[in-house]
């Protein structure tokens, strides 16, 4: 990103009341934030990085590959999600490569004291799981970021993987929709080992012995043929399956293992054929395919 302008001043005038969550707190909407990354935001990133990176380096060893292949600006990162700590690992790598970034993350995190203020200050994008209108606003905000040369980071699975062995599970279509509608490069980043430090559903990290993770930037996911045709449900599904394949192949390379032939479907709570239609009936499971 090359924008060196200052953050614009807030627009004066009265706004309509914000919707409120059940606890009475005002809910943040993506269209109420200016996502311009100017001087103030860059200072915020610098201060946050200065505080967080030494701690990350102390707690985790790392091996990064391919960061020099990231586009200079205006791209989308999709990553596998296996630990509550892996956003820090992915953000660390992308930031060290010279980019500020905007995670698309669940809006409930913006209501957590301190964390919510930090996310808002760093211009991260809230995504509502309950409102399609708010979800569209989030995609519109992401498009604005990309058109200004920013980097968008998305976990296409939508949550931590439920696969019993930690493989990427079925993805939602939001990342594919954004990539198809903007033409922005779609880059897979995969990692493995962060879960040894902070388990998938752990409450506390395992500080000793010091863990090490590996992270790799994959080749751009080719969507050229899909961008040349109308964005139908079939096209979205095909693009999403390419994202799933890229993440699975990246994780397999880091693990040094062959991935399973089937993919975990969160709604069915078991692995299913990769080309099985979304919402399809679950196949009969074997001990290897079903829940442990």
N, C-alpha and C positions, 0 to 999 in steps of 0.2 A: 504494500500500500504506500502511496506516495503523497497523500494529501497532508500538507504541512500547515493548513489554515487553523485558525483558532476555533474553539468551540463556539457556535453561534449563541447569542443571548436568547433566553426564553421568550417566547411570543407572549406579549401581554394580552390580557382579555380574559373573560370568564369562560370556563369550560363547563360542559354538563357534568353532573355528579358522576363519579366513577361507580361501577358496580362493586358490591361488597361481598366478601366471602362469608360463610356461615359464622365465622368468629368475629365479624364486624370490621375487619381490616379492609381498606380500599384495595381492590384488585388492580394490578398493573396491566395495562393494555399495550401491546406492541406498537400501536399507531400513535401513542402519546409520547414517544421517545424519538429524539433526533439521533440517528445512528452515525452521524458524521464523526469520524475519528480525527479530531483536531489536537491542538497542543495540550489542552487540559486532560483529554482522555489518554494521550500518550504518556503524560506525566503519571497518571494513575496506574497505567500498565507498568511503568518503570518502577514505581514505588512498591507495587504488589510483587513484582518479580524479584526485586532486591530483598524482600522479606521472605518469599517462599522458596526461591531456588536454592539458597544455601541449606535449608532444611531438607529439601528433596534430595540434594546431593549427599547429605549426611546419612539419610535413611535408606536410599536406594542406589545401587549401581545400575548402569545402563549401557546399552549398545544400540546406537541409532544407525539406520542405513537409508540412504536415498533422499535425505532432506534437500539436497542440492537440486533435485529434480522438480521440486514444487514450482508451480507457475509464479510469476512475479506478482500478480494481483488478480483479483476477480475469480476465485475458485471455491469449490465446495469440497470439504473433506468428509468422508464417511468412515467411521471406525467401529470396531467391535467393542462390546461393552461387557466386561466380566468382573469389574470391581468398582466400588464407589470411589476408589482412588485413581482409576485410570484417566478421568478427565484431566487430572493434574499432570500425568505423564504425557498425554497427547498435547495439552496446552504448552507444556514446557518445550517440547520438541518444535512445535510450530512457531512459538515465540522466538526460540533461539535461531530459527532459520530466517528471522527478520520480518516476521508478519505479526501484526495484531490480529485478533480473531473475535468472532462472535459465535458462541455456542447457542444453539437452539435447545433450550432446556425447559423442563416442566415449570409452570408458573408458581407452583406451591413453594418452590425454593426461594422465590422472591419475597415471600412473607416470613421467612426465617430471620430473626433479628441478627444484625451484623452481616450475615451472608447475603441477605436480600439487598442491603444497601451497597455491598461490594459489587454484586452482579449488575445492579442498575448503573452504578458508577462506571463500570467497565463496558457498558453498552451491550450486555448479553441480551438475547431475545427470549422473552417468555412465551411458552407454548401451552395453550389450554387443552386439556384432554376432554373437557366437557362441552365445549362450545365450538361448533364448526365455523361460526363467524369469527371468533377470536383466532382460531387456527389459520383462517385465511388472512387475517391481519398480520399474523406472524410470518407467513410466506411472503406477503407484500413487503414487510420490513426486510426480510432476507434478500429480496430482489433489489431493494434500494441499496443495501450494503454491497451487493455484487456489482451493481452498475457503477458504484463509486470506487470499485477496485478492491473491496474488502474480501476477507476470507470467512466463510461460513463453515462451522463444524457441527455435524449431525451424527447422532447415534440412530441409525435407521431401524434398529430393533425396537426402539422406543423405551426400553428398560433393560435391566440386567438380564443376561441370557438365562433361560431356565434349563438349557440343555444339561443333562447330568454330568457330561464330561467337558463342559465349558466351550463347546463349539458355537459359532454364531447361529442364531435361530432365524426364523422367518422375519423378514423386514416389513415395515410399513411403507406406503407408497410416497410419503412426503418428500424424501430426498430425490426420488426419481422425478416427481412432478416438478420440483424446483429446477433440477438440471435440464429437463426437457424444455421448460418454459423460458429459461434464460439463456441457454446455450453455454453456460459456464462450464469449465473443465470439472470433471467429477473424479476425485482422487481418493483411492482407498488407503487408509493407514491402519495397519494391524499391529498388535502388540501381544506379548505373552510373558507372564512372570509377575505382573503387578498383583495378581490374585494371591501370590505366595506371601506378599506383604500385608495385604488387606483382603481377606477372603470375600467371596461373592456376597454372602449375607452375614459377614462378621460384624461385630459391634466395636471391636478394637483391633488395631494393627498388631502384627508380630514384628517387633522391632529387632530382636536378636534371634539368630544371627542375621547380619545384613543381607537382604535379598537383592537380586539383580533381575532386570527385565530387558527384553529385546523389543525393538520397534522398527518397523520397516514401512517405507512409502512405496506403494505399488504403482504400476503403470496406470495412466488415465483410462477409465472405463469408457469404451467406445460406444457412443449412442448416436453416431452420425446417421445411421439408417433409420432410427426411430424418430429423429428430429425432422426427417423429411416427409413424415406422414402425420395425419391428425392424431392428437393425443386421446386415443380411445382407452377403454379399460384394459384391453389386450396389450396395447403398447405400454401402458403403465406397469402391467404385470411383468412383461418381458424385461423392461428396464430394471425393475426391482429384483428380478431373478439374477440379472447380471451383477447387481450390487452384492447380493447374497453369495454368488459364486466367487467374486473377487475377494470378499472378506474371508470366506472359508479357505480359499487357496492360500491367502496370505498367512492365516493362522496355521495352516498345515505346514507351510514352509518353516515357520518359526519353531513349531513343535517337532519337526522332523518326523511327522506321522502322516499316514493316509487318512483323509477325512472320511466320515461315515457317508454312505451313499444316500441316506435319508437326512432330512433336516427337521429340527424341532419346531413343532407348531404349538405356540403358547396356548391357544384356545382349546386345542384337542389334547394337550398335555402328553404328547408323544411325538416321535419322529414320523414323518410322512414322506412320500415321494416328492422330490423337488419340483416337479412339474404338476403336482396335484393342484387343481383349482382351489383358490382361497375359499374357505367356507365349505369345502367338500367334506364328505363323510370320512371318518377315520378308518384306515385299513386295519385289518386284524394285526395286532402287534405281536412280535416275538419278544423274548426276554431282553434282547439287545435293543429293541426299538422302543419299548414302552418305558414307563417310569420305573425306577429301581424300587 
